[in-house]
Amino acid sequence: MKSKKKSNRLKIIPLGGLEQIGMNMTAFEYGDSIIVVDCGLAFPEDDMYGIDLVIPDITYLLDNIDRVKGFFITHGHEDHIGAIPYVIREINVPIYSTKLTDALIEHKLEEHGLKKQVKRKVVSFGQSINLGCFRVEFIKTNHSIQDAAAFAIYTPVGTIVHTGDFKVDYTPVYGDPIDLQRFGEIGKKGVLAVMCDSTNAERPGFTQSEKTVGRALDTIFSENSQKRILVATFASNVDRVQQIINTAHKYDRKVAVEGRSMITFINIASDLGYLTIPDHTLYELDEMKNFPDEKTVIITTGSQGESMAALSRIAFDTHRKIKIKPKDLVVFSSHPIPGNEKSVTRIINELYRKGADVIFQDTHVSGHACQEDIKLIYSLVRPKYCIPVHGEYKHLVAHAGICRELGWDNDHIFILNSGDVLEMDENSAAVTGKVEVGNIFIDGLGIGDVGNIVLRDRQHLAEDGIIIVVLTMEKSSGQVIAGPDIVSRGFVYVRESESLMDEATEVLNEAVDNCMERHIKDWSKIKASIRDSLSEYVWKKTKRRPMILPIIMEV
């Protein structure tokens, strides 16, 4: 859908990030200008076999590429920056973000060999960027990563406040609290709409301060002075890592870090001054053998049960350098993201089997606003319209409930789907259309070359296996010289199913003989006959539907 050139209405078009946690990307369009907020990825579902990453479909932006002015990034989490290296190849426009976010984007672009090709600008809190018809102001917020920003987007029809992912933390570990004063000042001048984080909209109360985790860690360290401690957390949660390091230093423990993403984040954050490491505290993993176990701490990735992450390899004895010892203490300083519970439980069980103690409660606080924090933002900003964003549909519905509780009616609350076009001016707002959206799958170096049909084939193969039928025919006469031979993978164990295979071969012989008697020489018809007869036989005998692939060779 190519947009009309001239319009005196603002269009807000979520291209991803609704109905899910991840893949955040929203286009704002007015006249001949489009700006994009965030450019994130999602991680594959269990049934997306072989898929590494999922990014949003950017067809709409490509169709209007001459009007796309730039990307504004709220913070440095993968669900907000992960798609940049893939999208920027197609839409190379400037990227605006805060200091730490920019450093993480730079690292990502460097890995993809794109660093020199992309224009980036570091923006300070309180600073505004003018781009086309828009002015975007960066506002300080708190989140589970440093330098998170909300945006006040000034448009010709009014101001839109986009909170990004946020929480209200009056006592952050590093830096200043959220700039509630600025939210209030913008609210007094009049705000057309607020697009607010919905992740914790079902949770009552206020989100706890990150510093409460520091107190919990202190208790754990003091009560386990004779144990080696391993702490698993998100690599991006620099404040959490800082508190673990501070607590380790207080109890005279040496710290090692394991996990590629953890090492990357710590290097970037410490280089920029967001992480302070006391002297003689941080050591290489190989150096930890020089210290007694009770004087060491290992900070690792894998708190979400990821199969290739460090903690999983440690738990299942496939890590080259770290082995779990009886009475080790493993602390999960995170909550399982919905969908990861089974993977996390599997690792916890394995750690217990190895004799370790495990703590997985009271050592994490969320980086997202709970109900009272959300109410605070609305009370300060008082927008005309409420647009819940960032969350599964149930989160958006819960968020809409909060808005109704605060006095907004249904006509002024918009629960959008990805692809919806919300048009607004000073006096009205309505969903007026839909643009093409969807998932683009990344598999290895391939971008978008695995579509739904290929994915369906992979699911079919994974669920029922494959039977390959090989037949050799003479070119001149069309007579069968060899076969049909059956090769099976993922269907049955052939050695234990000889009678089944023998009967299947007889069925195939009959099908081929039938084709010969009817003088059918068209390969596609012969293949269809083989496929149909074998499929019917296999279903009758096993109630399974493997993929059947006939191959005819000509001599």
C-alpha positions as CSV (number, residue, x, y, z in Angstrom):
1,M,0.0,0.0,0.0
2,K,1.6,3.2,-1.2
3,S,0.3,6.2,0.8
4,K,-1.1,9.3,-0.8
5,K,1.4,12.1,-1.1
6,K,-0.6,14.8,0.7
7,S,-2.6,14.5,3.9
8,N,-3.3,16.9,6.7
9,R,-3.8,14.0,9.1
10,L,-1.1,12.1,11.1
11,K,-0.9,8.4,10.5
12,I,0.4,6.0,13.1
13,I,1.2,2.6,11.7
14,P,2.6,-0.2,13.9
15,L,4.6,-2.5,11.6
16,G,5.3,-4.9,14.5
17,G,5.4,-5.2,18.3
18,L,1.6,-5.6,18.9
19,E,0.1,-8.9,19.9
20,Q,3.5,-10.0,21.0
21,I,6.6,-9.1,23.0
22,G,9.2,-8.3,20.4
23,M,9.7,-7.0,16.8
24,N,8.8,-3.4,17.8
25,M,8.6,-1.0,14.9
26,T,6.1,1.9,14.4
27,A,5.9,4.4,11.5
28,F,4.7,8.0,12.0
29,E,3.6,9.7,8.8
30,Y,2.5,13.2,8.0
31,G,2.6,14.8,4.5
32,D,5.8,13.9,2.8
33,S,7.6,12.7,6.0
34,I,7.8,9.3,7.7
35,I,9.8,8.6,10.8
36,V,10.2,5.2,12.4
37,V,10.4,4.4,16.1
38,D,12.4,1.3,17.0
39,C,13.5,-1.5,14.7
40,G,13.4,-4.8,16.7
41,L,13.4,-8.5,16.1
42,A,11.6,-11.4,17.7
43,F,13.1,-14.8,18.6
44,P,11.6,-17.8,16.8
45,E,8.7,-19.9,18.2
46,D,9.3,-23.6,18.9
47,D,7.7,-24.6,15.6
48,M,9.8,-22.3,13.5
49,Y,12.4,-25.0,12.7
50,G,15.8,-23.7,11.7
51,I,14.8,-20.1,12.0
52,D,17.4,-17.9,13.8
53,L,15.5,-14.6,14.1
54,V,12.3,-13.0,13.0
55,I,12.1,-9.3,11.8
56,P,9.1,-7.2,10.6
57,D,8.0,-7.0,7.0
58,I,9.0,-3.5,5.9
59,T,7.2,-3.5,2.5
60,Y,5.3,-0.3,3.5
61,L,8.5,1.6,4.2
62,L,10.1,0.3,1.0
63,D,7.0,1.4,-1.0
64,N,7.4,4.9,0.5
65,I,11.2,4.9,0.8
66,D,11.6,8.4,-0.6
67,R,9.7,9.8,2.4
68,V,11.4,7.9,5.2
69,K,13.6,10.4,7.1
70,G,15.1,8.4,10.0
71,F,14.9,5.8,12.8
72,F,14.5,6.9,16.4
73,I,15.5,4.1,18.9
74,T,14.1,4.1,22.5
75,H,16.7,1.7,24.0
76,G,19.2,-1.0,23.3
77,H,17.3,-4.3,23.8
78,E,17.2,-6.8,20.9
79,D,13.4,-6.4,20.5
80,H,14.1,-2.7,19.7
81,I,17.4,-2.7,17.8
82,G,17.9,-6.3,16.6
83,A,16.5,-5.8,13.1
84,I,18.6,-2.7,12.3
85,P,21.4,-4.6,10.4
86,Y,18.8,-6.2,8.1
87,V,16.5,-3.2,7.6
88,I,19.2,-0.6,7.1
89,R,20.5,-2.5,4.0
90,E,17.2,-1.6,2.4
91,I,16.5,1.7,4.0
92,N,19.7,3.5,4.8
93,V,18.6,6.6,6.7
94,P,20.1,8.2,9.9
95,I,19.6,6.5,13.3
96,Y,19.0,8.6,16.4
97,S,19.5,7.2,19.8
98,T,21.1,7.8,23.2
99,K,24.8,7.1,24.1
100,L,24.7,3.4,25.2
101,T,22.0,2.5,22.7
102,D,24.2,4.0,19.9
103,A,27.2,2.0,21.1
104,L,25.2,-1.3,21.0
105,I,23.9,-0.4,17.5
106,E,27.5,0.4,16.4
107,H,28.6,-3.0,17.7
108,K,25.8,-4.7,15.8
109,L,26.5,-2.8,12.5
110,E,30.2,-3.6,12.9
111,E,29.5,-7.4,13.1
112,H,27.6,-7.1,9.9
113,G,30.2,-4.9,8.1
114,L,27.9,-1.9,7.9
115,K,29.4,0.5,10.4
116,K,30.8,2.9,7.8
117,Q,27.8,2.9,5.6
118,V,25.2,4.1,8.2
119,K,24.8,7.6,9.6
120,R,24.1,7.7,13.4
121,K,23.6,10.5,15.8
122,V,23.9,10.4,19.6
123,V,21.1,12.4,21.3
124,S,21.1,13.7,24.9
125,F,18.1,13.7,27.1
126,G,16.2,17.0,26.7
127,Q,17.5,17.4,23.2
128,S,15.2,17.5,20.1
129,I,15.7,16.4,16.6
130,N,13.9,18.1,13.7
131,L,13.2,15.7,10.8
132,G,10.8,16.5,8.0
133,C,7.4,17.5,9.5
134,F,8.4,16.1,12.9
135,R,10.3,17.2,16.0
136,V,11.3,14.4,18.4
137,E,12.4,15.2,22.0
138,F,14.2,12.5,24.0
139,I,13.0,12.2,27.7
140,K,14.8,10.3,30.4
141,T,13.1,7.1,31.7
142,N,14.2,4.0,33.7
143,H,14.2,0.5,32.3
144,S,16.3,-2.7,32.8
145,I,18.9,-1.2,30.5
146,Q,20.7,2.1,30.8
147,D,19.8,5.2,28.6
148,A,16.2,4.2,27.9
149,A,14.2,7.1,26.4
150,A,10.7,8.1,25.9
151,F,9.8,10.4,23.0
152,A,7.6,13.5,22.7
153,I,6.9,13.5,19.0
154,Y,5.7,17.0,17.9
155,T,3.5,16.9,14.8
156,P,1.5,19.5,12.9
157,V,-1.7,18.1,14.5
158,G,-0.5,17.6,18.1
159,T,2.0,15.9,20.4
160,I,2.4,12.1,20.7
161,V,4.2,10.8,23.7
162,H,5.7,7.3,23.2
163,T,7.0,6.0,26.5
164,G,9.2,3.2,25.1
165,D,9.8,0.4,27.6
166,F,9.8,2.1,31.0
167,K,9.4,1.8,34.8
168,V,9.3,4.5,37.4
169,D,12.5,4.0,39.6
170,Y,13.1,6.8,42.1
171,T,16.4,5.2,43.3
172,P,18.1,3.8,40.2
173,V,21.5,2.1,40.5
174,Y,23.0,4.5,37.9
175,G,22.0,7.9,36.7
176,D,18.9,9.9,37.3
177,P,15.3,8.8,38.0
178,I,12.7,9.1,35.2
179,D,12.0,12.7,34.3
180,L,8.5,12.9,35.6
181,Q,8.7,16.7,35.6
182,R,9.1,16.8,31.9
183,F,6.2,14.5,31.3
184,G,4.1,16.9,33.4
185,E,5.3,20.0,31.5
186,I,4.5,18.4,28.2
187,G,1.1,17.3,29.5
188,K,0.2,20.9,30.5
189,K,0.7,22.1,27.0
190,G,-1.7,19.4,25.7
191,V,-1.0,16.0,24.3
192,L,-2.9,14.3,21.5
193,A,-2.1,10.7,22.3
194,V,0.1,8.5,24.6
195,M,1.5,5.2,23.3
196,C,2.4,3.5,26.6
197,D,4.2,0.2,27.5
198,S,1.7,-2.5,28.4
199,T,4.0,-5.4,29.4
200,N,3.0,-5.3,33.1
201,A,-0.5,-3.9,32.7
202,E,-2.0,-6.9,34.4
203,R,0.2,-6.4,37.5
204,P,-1.2,-4.2,40.3
205,G,0.9,-1.8,42.3
206,F,4.2,-0.2,41.5
207,T,7.3,-1.8,40.0
208,Q,10.0,-2.2,42.6
209,S,13.3,-0.3,42.4
210,E,16.3,-2.1,40.9
211,K,18.1,-1.4,44.3
212,T,15.9,-4.0,46.0
213,V,17.7,-6.7,44.1
214,G,21.0,-5.4,45.6
215,R,19.6,-6.0,49.1
216,A,18.5,-9.5,48.1
217,L,21.9,-10.3,46.6
218,D,23.7,-9.0,49.8
219,T,21.6,-11.4,51.9
220,I,22.4,-14.3,49.6
221,F,26.1,-13.6,49.6
222,S,26.3,-13.2,53.4
223,E,24.4,-16.5,54.0
224,N,26.4,-18.5,51.5
225,S,29.9,-17.6,52.4
226,Q,31.3,-21.1,51.9
227,K,30.0,-21.7,48.4
228,R,31.0,-20.8,44.9
229,I,28.2,-18.6,43.5
230,L,27.0,-18.5,39.9
231,V,24.5,-15.7,38.9
232,A,22.5,-15.9,35.7
233,T,21.0,-12.7,34.4
234,F,20.3,-10.7,31.2
235,A,23.5,-9.5,29.6
236,S,21.8,-6.1,28.9
237,N,20.9,-5.4,32.5
238,V,24.0,-3.4,33.3
239,D,22.6,-2.2,36.7
240,R,22.1,-5.8,37.8
241,V,25.6,-6.8,36.7
242,Q,26.9,-3.7,38.6
243,Q,25.1,-4.8,41.8
244,I,26.5,-8.4,41.5
245,I,30.0,-6.9,41.1
246,N,29.5,-4.5,44.0
247,T,28.3,-7.3,46.3
248,A,31.1,-9.6,45.2
249,H,33.6,-6.9,46.0
250,K,32.0,-6.3,49.4
251,Y,32.5,-9.9,50.3
252,D,36.0,-10.1,48.8
253,R,35.1,-12.4,46.0
254,K,36.6,-12.4,42.5
255,V,34.3,-12.2,39.5
256,A,34.5,-13.9,36.1
257,V,32.1,-13.4,33.3
258,E,30.9,-16.1,30.8
259,G,28.7,-15.8,27.8
260,R,29.5,-13.9,24.6
261,S,26.7,-11.3,24.9
262,M,27.6,-10.7,28.6
263,I,31.2,-10.0,27.7
264,T,30.2,-7.7,24.9
265,F,27.8,-5.7,27.1
266,I,30.3,-5.4,30.0
267,N,33.0,-4.2,27.7
268,I,30.8,-1.6,26.0
269,A,29.2,-0.4,29.3
270,S,32.5,-0.1,31.2
271,D,34.2,1.7,28.2
272,L,31.4,4.3,28.3
273,G,31.4,4.7,32.1
274,Y,28.0,3.0,32.7
275,L,29.7,0.2,34.7
276,T,32.3,0.7,37.4
277,I,34.5,-2.3,38.2
278,P,36.7,-2.1,41.4
279,D,40.4,-2.9,41.0
280,H,41.3,-6.6,41.4
281,T,37.7,-7.8,41.1
282,L,37.2,-8.9,37.5
283,Y,39.3,-11.8,36.2
284,E,39.4,-14.1,33.2
285,L,37.7,-17.4,33.6
286,D,41.0,-19.3,33.3
287,E,42.3,-17.3,36.3
288,M,39.6,-18.4,38.7
289,K,41.4,-21.6,39.5
290,N,43.9,-19.5,41.4
291,F,41.2,-18.6,44.0
292,P,39.3,-20.8,46.4
293,D,35.7,-21.6,45.3
294,E,34.1,-19.7,48.2
295,K,35.9,-16.5,47.0
296,T,34.6,-16.6,43.4
297,V,31.5,-15.5,41.6
298,I,30.7,-16.3,37.9
299,I,28.2,-14.1,36.1
300,T,26.7,-15.9,33.2
301,T,24.1,-15.7,30.4
302,G,21.3,-18.3,30.0
303,S,18.8,-17.3,32.6
304,Q,16.0,-17.9,30.1
305,G,17.0,-21.5,29.5
306,E,18.5,-20.9,26.0
307,S,20.0,-24.2,24.8
308,M,23.2,-22.7,23.5
309,A,23.8,-20.1,26.3
310,A,26.5,-20.6,28.9
311,L,24.3,-21.7,31.8
312,S,22.7,-24.5,29.8
313,R,26.1,-25.8,28.7
314,I,27.3,-25.6,32.3
315,A,24.2,-27.5,33.6
316,F,24.5,-30.3,31.0
317,D,28.3,-30.7,31.3
318,T,29.1,-29.5,27.8
319,H,31.0,-26.3,28.9
320,R,34.7,-26.6,28.4
321,K,35.8,-24.6,31.4
322,I,33.0,-24.7,34.1
323,K,31.8,-27.8,35.9
324,I,29.0,-27.7,38.5
325,K,30.3,-29.0,41.9
326,P,28.1,-30.2,44.8
327,K,27.0,-27.3,47.0
328,D,27.6,-24.6,44.3
329,L,24.9,-22.0,44.5
330,V,23.2,-20.9,41.3
331,V,21.1,-17.7,41.4
332,F,18.6,-16.9,38.6
333,S,18.4,-13.2,38.7
334,S,15.5,-13.0,36.2
335,H,11.9,-14.2,35.7
336,P,11.2,-16.6,32.8
337,I,9.8,-14.7,29.8
338,P,6.4,-16.3,28.9
339,G,7.1,-19.4,26.9
340,N,10.5,-20.1,28.5
341,E,9.3,-21.7,31.7
342,K,9.9,-25.3,30.5
343,S,13.4,-24.6,29.4
344,V,14.3,-22.8,32.7
345,T,12.8,-25.6,34.8
346,R,14.8,-28.2,32.8
347,I,18.0,-26.4,33.7
348,I,17.0,-26.0,37.3
349,N,16.3,-29.7,37.6
350,E,19.7,-30.5,36.0
351,L,21.5,-28.2,38.4
352,Y,19.8,-29.9,41.4
353,R,20.8,-33.3,40.0
354,K,24.4,-32.2,40.0
355,G,24.1,-31.3,43.7
356,A,23.9,-27.5,43.3
357,D,21.6,-25.3,45.3
358,V,19.4,-23.0,43.3
359,I,17.7,-19.7,44.1
360,F,15.2,-18.4,41.6
361,Q,12.9,-16.1,43.7
362,D,13.2,-12.6,45.0
363,T,16.3,-11.8,42.9
364,H,14.7,-9.9,40.1
365,V,12.5,-6.9,39.5
366,S,10.9,-6.0,36.3
367,G,12.0,-3.3,33.9
368,H,8.4,-2.5,33.0
369,A,5.7,-0.3,34.5
370,C,3.0,-1.9,36.7
371,Q,-0.5,-0.5,36.9
372,E,0.2,2.3,39.3
373,D,3.2,3.5,37.2
374,I,1.0,3.5,34.1
375,K,-1.6,5.5,35.9
376,L,1.0,8.0,37.0
377,I,2.1,8.7,33.4
378,Y,-1.5,9.2,32.2
379,S,-2.2,11.5,35.2
380,L,0.8,13.6,34.3
381,V,0.3,13.7,30.5
382,R,-3.6,13.6,30.3
383,P,-3.7,12.8,26.5
384,K,-6.8,13.0,24.4
385,Y,-6.3,9.4,23.1
386,C,-4.8,6.3,24.7
387,I,-2.9,3.8,22.6
388,P,-1.6,0.7,24.5
389,V,1.6,-0.7,22.9
390,H,4.3,-3.3,23.5
391,G,2.5,-6.4,24.7
392,E,0.5,-9.5,23.8
393,Y,-3.2,-8.8,23.2
394,K,-4.2,-9.6,26.8
395,H,-1.7,-7.0,28.0
396,L,-3.2,-4.4,25.6
397,V,-6.7,-5.2,26.9
398,A,-5.6,-4.9,30.5
399,H,-4.0,-1.5,29.7
400,A,-7.2,-0.3,28.1
401,G,-9.0,-1.3,31.3
402,I,-6.6,1.0,33.3
403,C,-7.4,3.9,30.9
404,R,-11.2,3.3,31.4
405,E,-10.6,3.3,35.2
406,L,-8.9,6.7,34.8
407,G,-11.9,8.2,32.9
408,W,-11.3,7.6,29.2
409,D,-14.1,6.1,27.2
410,N,-13.8,3.5,24.5
411,D,-14.0,6.1,21.7
412,H,-10.7,7.5,23.0
413,I,-8.8,4.2,23.5
414,F,-7.3,2.4,20.5
415,I,-6.2,-1.2,20.8
416,L,-4.4,-1.7,17.4
417,N,-3.1,-4.7,15.5
418,S,0.1,-4.6,13.6
419,G,-0.6,-3.1,10.2
420,D,-3.5,-0.9,11.3
421,V,-3.4,2.7,10.0
422,L,-4.6,5.0,12.8
423,E,-5.3,8.5,11.3
424,M,-5.5,11.5,13.7
425,D,-6.0,15.2,13.6
426,E,-6.7,17.7,16.4
427,N,-10.3,16.7,16.7
428,S,-10.7,13.0,15.7
429,A,-9.0,9.7,15.3
430,A,-10.0,6.5,13.5
431,V,-8.5,3.3,12.1
432,T,-8.8,3.9,8.3
433,G,-7.0,1.0,6.7
434,K,-4.3,-1.7,6.9
435,V,-0.9,-2.1,5.4
436,E,1.1,-5.2,4.6
437,V,2.8,-6.6,7.7
438,G,4.2,-10.0,8.7
439,N,7.2,-12.0,9.7
440,I,10.5,-12.1,7.7
441,F,12.5,-15.1,8.7
442,I,16.3,-15.0,9.1
443,D,17.9,-18.4,8.5
444,G,21.7,-18.3,8.5
445,L,22.7,-15.8,5.8
446,G,19.2,-15.9,4.2
447,I,16.9,-13.0,4.7
448,G,13.3,-13.8,3.8
449,D,14.1,-16.8,1.6
450,V,12.3,-19.1,4.0
451,G,8.6,-18.4,3.8
452,N,5.5,-20.0,5.2
453,I,5.5,-22.8,2.6
454,V,9.1,-23.8,3.5
455,L,8.3,-23.5,7.2
456,R,5.3,-25.7,6.7
457,D,7.5,-28.3,4.9
458,R,9.9,-28.2,7.9
459,Q,7.1,-28.7,10.3
460,H,5.8,-31.6,8.2
461,L,9.3,-33.2,8.2
462,A,9.7,-32.7,11.9
463,E,6.3,-34.2,12.8
464,D,6.1,-37.1,10.3
465,G,9.4,-37.6,8.6
466,I,10.0,-38.3,4.9
467,I,9.8,-41.3,2.5
468,I,11.9,-41.0,-0.7
469,V,10.9,-43.4,-3.6
470,V,13.6,-43.8,-6.2
471,L,12.7,-45.2,-9.7
472,T,14.9,-45.7,-12.7
473,M,13.3,-45.6,-16.2
474,E,14.7,-46.2,-19.7
475,K,14.5,-43.1,-21.8
476,S,13.5,-44.6,-25.1
477,S,10.9,-47.2,-24.0
478,G,9.8,-45.7,-20.7
479,Q,10.1,-49.1,-19.0
480,V,11.1,-49.4,-15.4
481,I,14.7,-50.7,-15.1
482,A,15.2,-50.5,-11.3
483,G,13.2,-49.8,-8.3
484,P,11.0,-48.6,-6.8
485,D,13.3,-48.4,-3.8
486,I,12.3,-46.8,-0.6
487,V,14.5,-44.6,1.6
488,S,12.9,-43.4,4.9
489,R,14.1,-40.8,7.4
490,G,12.2,-39.8,10.6
491,F,9.3,-42.0,9.7
492,V,10.0,-45.5,11.2
493,Y,13.1,-47.3,12.1
494,V,13.5,-49.5,9.0
495,R,15.3,-52.5,10.6
496,E,12.3,-52.9,13.0
497,S,9.7,-52.3,10.3
498,E,10.8,-54.7,7.5
499,S,7.3,-56.1,6.9
500,L,5.8,-52.6,6.6
501,M,8.5,-51.6,4.0
502,D,8.0,-54.8,2.1
503,E,4.3,-54.3,1.8
504,A,4.9,-50.6,0.9
505,T,7.2,-51.8,-1.9
506,E,4.5,-54.1,-3.2
507,V,2.0,-51.2,-3.2
508,L,4.5,-49.1,-5.2
509,N,5.1,-52.0,-7.7
510,E,1.3,-52.2,-8.3
511,A,1.1,-48.4,-8.8
512,V,4.0,-48.4,-11.3
513,D,2.7,-51.5,-13.1
514,N,-0.7,-49.8,-13.4
515,C,0.9,-46.7,-15.0
516,M,2.8,-48.9,-17.4
517,E,-0.3,-50.9,-18.4
518,R,-2.1,-47.6,-19.1
519,H,0.9,-46.4,-21.1
520,I,1.4,-43.4,-18.9
521,K,4.8,-41.8,-19.6
522,D,4.2,-38.4,-18.1
523,W,6.6,-38.3,-15.1
524,S,4.3,-35.9,-13.1
525,K,1.4,-38.4,-13.4
526,I,3.6,-41.3,-12.4
527,K,4.9,-39.4,-9.4
528,A,1.3,-38.4,-8.4
529,S,0.3,-42.1,-8.6
530,I,3.2,-43.2,-6.5
531,R,2.5,-40.4,-3.9
532,D,-1.2,-41.1,-3.7
533,S,-1.0,-44.9,-3.4
534,L,1.9,-44.9,-0.9
535,S,0.2,-42.1,1.2
536,E,-3.0,-44.0,1.4
537,Y,-1.2,-47.3,2.4
538,V,1.0,-45.6,5.1
539,W,-2.0,-43.7,6.6
540,K,-4.0,-47.0,6.8
541,K,-1.2,-48.8,8.5
542,T,0.3,-46.1,10.8
543,K,-2.1,-43.1,10.9
544,R,0.9,-40.9,9.9
545,R,1.4,-38.6,7.0
546,P,5.1,-38.4,6.1
547,M,6.3,-36.3,3.3
548,I,6.6,-38.5,0.2
549,L,9.1,-37.5,-2.4
550,P,9.2,-39.6,-5.6
551,I,12.4,-39.3,-7.7
552,I,12.6,-40.7,-11.2
553,M,16.0,-41.2,-12.9
554,E,16.4,-41.6,-16.6
555,V,19.0,-43.8,-18.4
